[in-house]
Amino acid sequence: MEEKFDVGEEYGRNLPQFPNEFSAIAFYYDYRNEQLDMLIEIASHYEVKLNFAPDSLINLESLYFHLFRTNGLFEFQLTLDEFESCMSIYFGEVVVRSLQNTDWVVSKYPYDEEKYVMGLRRGRFTDYFSNLFDHHYLDSKDELEMSIYQRYLRLKKRAG
């Protein structure tokens, strides 16, 4: 008998459970702040300026490739996936702070009553994610492409 692989169910297995929506909102709020604090701490260690301005995404990507090339995350006891998740939160925060009609949202996960997901709402579109930059080094050769900043510019253009 062949087993079916459902991406939605697999994604849901890794989501935390909450007794109610308020708990989920509080959790994701704290999660975002922890991720941002960790990223800012790492950036300041390397004297990289991350001020939530759109052009700081260029600095973020430069830091990412530096850490990737030098295995610099080892010093902070972080995996590349964890750092990429921090980058995703930073990217989302830059979007929320700089583009109108964008905000963080927490919604019930449709396949499980006790699970909630965090996303970035832009007008009538919402992207739910845990890592926007999964294996970023495979998508971009280096920081000279400025692909994270280019992604922001595409969002800005769509926002009008």
Residue pairs with C-beta under 8 A, 6 or more apart in sequence:
8 110
8 111
9 111
12 109
12 111
12 112
12 115
14 130
15 109
15 112
15 115
15 116
15 117
16 24
16 27
16 115
16 116
17 112
17 114
17 115
18 24
18 27
18 114
18 115
18 116
19 114
21 106
21 108
21 116
24 106
24 116
25 106
25 116
28 104
28 106
28 116
28 118
31 89
31 118
32 89
32 92
32 93
32 104
32 118
35 85
35 86
35 89
35 90
36 86
36 89
36 90
36 93
38 76
38 78
38 86
39 50
39 60
39 83
39 86
39 87
39 89
39 90
40 50
42 63
42 67
42 76
42 78
42 83
42 86
43 49
43 50
43 59
43 60
43 63
46 63
46 66
46 72
48 59
48 60
48 62
48 63
49 56
49 59
50 56
50 59
50 60
50 90
52 90
52 93
52 94
52 97
52 98
53 94
53 98
54 94
54 98
54 149
54 152
54 153
54 156
55 149
56 94
57 90
57 91
57 94
57 146
57 148
57 149
57 152
58 143
58 146
58 148
58 149
60 87
60 90
60 91
60 148
61 140
61 143
61 146
61 147
61 148
61 149
62 143
64 83
64 84
64 87
64 133
64 136
64 137
64 143
65 137
65 142
65 143
66 72
67 73
67 83
68 80
68 137
73 79
73 80
73 82
73 83
80 135
80 137
81 131
81 134
84 131
84 132
84 133
84 134
84 135
84 136
85 130
85 131
87 132
87 133
87 136
87 148
88 129
88 130
88 131
88 132
88 133
91 132
91 133
91 148
91 151
91 152
92 104
92 120
92 132
94 152
95 102
95 120
95 122
95 152
95 155
96 102
96 103
96 104
96 120
98 156
99 122
99 155
99 156
99 159
100 159
101 122
101 123
101 159
102 120
102 121
102 122
102 123
102 159
103 120
103 121
104 118
104 119
104 120
104 121
105 118
105 119
105 120
105 121
105 126
106 116
106 117
106 118
106 119
107 116
107 117
107 119
107 126
107 128
108 115
108 116
109 115
109 116
109 117
117 128
118 128
118 129
119 126
119 127
119 128
119 129
120 126
120 127
120 129
122 155
122 158
122 159
123 159
133 139
133 148
136 147
136 148
139 147
140 147
